[in-house]
């Protein structure tokens, strides 16, 4: 599949599909062959978003990890388990939320039998933003939660400092709002249990705020 120009219409618009569920399925199928950047070369598959096509709340992470890359599903690895616990604590039903990533392929560096996670660069985030914008168009969430700096850049279209912007609602084009918070993987990197508990509580607080605004 050749590189798609930025102004090319997705299949669901070309075919004038108005049903959001069918539109998402078409978009996901189209994304399987994406070559917009080179990340597909070292990835097992495209990991597209999942969740209801009419979700009021959308969560956007960074990129698939090793387990997500193998499973073809977002947030099913260690960070996903943290996210699940935080959603449960915030009394949010994950099955009612649309969950996706800013970048749809696992960026990694092979080292022997292991694949080491690498942070997506600006060009890769921008190339994959085409898919994210179309997900926004189909789902039309009331609130979008950006989990981490990569997601924040993709959602807001510019670099965002997490600590300076987290925990407050910001306006997106249209009627939607955005909230920036940490990525669940950040909690996994903390060594002290008290730090993990503090950051987990803050993440839950952010998710509760987003869920309330999405009602």
N, C-alpha and C positions, 0 to 999 in steps of 0.2 A: 504494500500500500504506500503510495507516495506521500510525501509531506503535505499536509493540508494547509492552504493559505488561511490566514486569520478570518477572512470574511466568508469562508465557505460555510454553507448551511449544513447543520446536522441532518441526518436522515429523517428524523421525526418531523422536522419543519419542511423538508423537501416533499415528504409524503403527506403533509398536512394532517398529522396525527394529533388529535386534540385530547385524547384520553391520556392522562398523566402516567398511569401505570404502563401502558403500551409504549409511550414515548420514552420512559426510562429504560425499558427493555431494549428498545431500538438503540438508544444511546450507549448502553452497556455493551451490546453486541458490536457496535461500531468501534468502541474503544479497544476491543480485543486485538485489533490489528494496528494499533496506534504506533507510528514511527516519528512523531513530532520532534522527539529528541532521541539521543542514543541510549537512554536508560533501558530500553527494551532488550538490548543486546545481552545484558548480563542478568536479566530477570526471567523467572519461570513463566510469568503471565501478567496480564493487566489485572490489577485489583481495583474494581470499581466500587462505588458506594452501594449501600443496601439500606432498606427501610421503606416505609410507606411513601408513596408518591405525593401524598398530601400532608406530610409531616409539618407541624408548626415549628418544630425545633430541629435544626440541622447542626451536627457536630463535624468539624473539619480538622483532621489531624495533619501530620507532616507527610508521611509516605508509608507504604507497607513495610513491615519488618520481615525477617526471615520466615517466620511461621505464617504470616499473612500471604507472603509471596507463594508459598507452597499450597496453602489452603484456598487461595483466591478470594479471601474474605477480609474485610477491614477489622482491625482491633480484636484479633483472636489470640494474640501472644501475651507475654507478660504485661505489657502496657495496657492491653485490652482488659486484663483481669483487674487492674487497678481502676480503670475507667468503669467497669461493671460495678465494682464496690462503691465507687463515688456516686454513680447514678442511683444505686439502690439506697444509699444514705440520703440522697437528695430527693428520694421518693419519685424518681423518674423511670418510667417503663422504657427500657431500651428498644423494645419492639415498636414503640410509637415514635421513635426518633430516626431521622435519616442520618446515617453515619458514613463519612467518606474521608478522603485524603486530598491534600493539595496536589500531590504528585502520585500518579497511579502505578508507577513501577518502582520496584525495590532497587535503590541505588546502593551498590555494594562493591567491595574490592575482594576478589577471591584470594584467600591465603591458605594454601593446602586444601584441606577438606572443609574449611570454614569460609563463610562469607561475612566480611566485616562491614557493618553499616557505615555509610558515608552520607553527609548532609547534602541535600540537593542545592545546586547553585541557582543564582538568579535567573539565568537563561532557561533552566529546566523548569523552575516554578512558573515562569511566564509562558513557556510553551504549553504546559499542562493546564494553565488557567482557562484555556478554551473549553475543556471538558467541565471544569468546575462551574464556569459561567452558565453552561447549558444545563447542568444539574440545578443551579439556582432557578433558571427560567422554568424548568419543569415543576420542581417541587414548590417553589415560591414560599419558603419558610418565613415565619414572622421574625424569628431570631436565629442568627448563625453564631455558633460558638467556635472561635478559632483557638485550637489547642496548640500553643507554641508559636515561636517566631516565624517559622516557615508558613504555617497556616495563616497567621496574621497578615503576612505580606500578600498571600494569595487572595485572601478575603478583602482586605482593605486596598490592595493595589499599590502599596508602598511599605517600606520598612517600618516596623512598629516595635518599640521597646516594651517588653511584657510588664515589667514592674511598674512602669510609668502609666500604663494604660489598662491594666487588668481591673476587673471588678466593676466596670462602668459600661453602660450601654451607649453605643455610638450609632449614628444614622448611616444607613447604606442607601444607594440610589433606589428610589421607589419607597415602599412603606416598611421595608425590613430594618431590623436593628442588628448590630453585631456586638459581641462581647469577647474580649481577649483574655485568655488565662494560660496557665502552664500546660505543657503536654504531660500526660500521665507518666511517661518514661522518666521525667525529671525526678519524680518521687523515688523511682527505683535506684537512682544514682546517689541519693542521700545516704549517708552512713549512720547518722545518729537517729535513733528511734523517735526522739522528741521532735526532731526536724521533720521526719516523715509524717508524724501525727499532725503537726502544725500545718504543713503544706496540704495534707489530705483534707483537713477541715476547711482550708481556704478554697480548695478546688470544689468541694461540696457546696460551699457558700456561693461561689460563682455560678455553679450549675443551677442552684435553686433560684438565683436571681434571673437567669436566662429563662428557666421554665416558667416562672411567674409572668415574665414579660411576654412569653409566647402564648399565654392563655387568651 
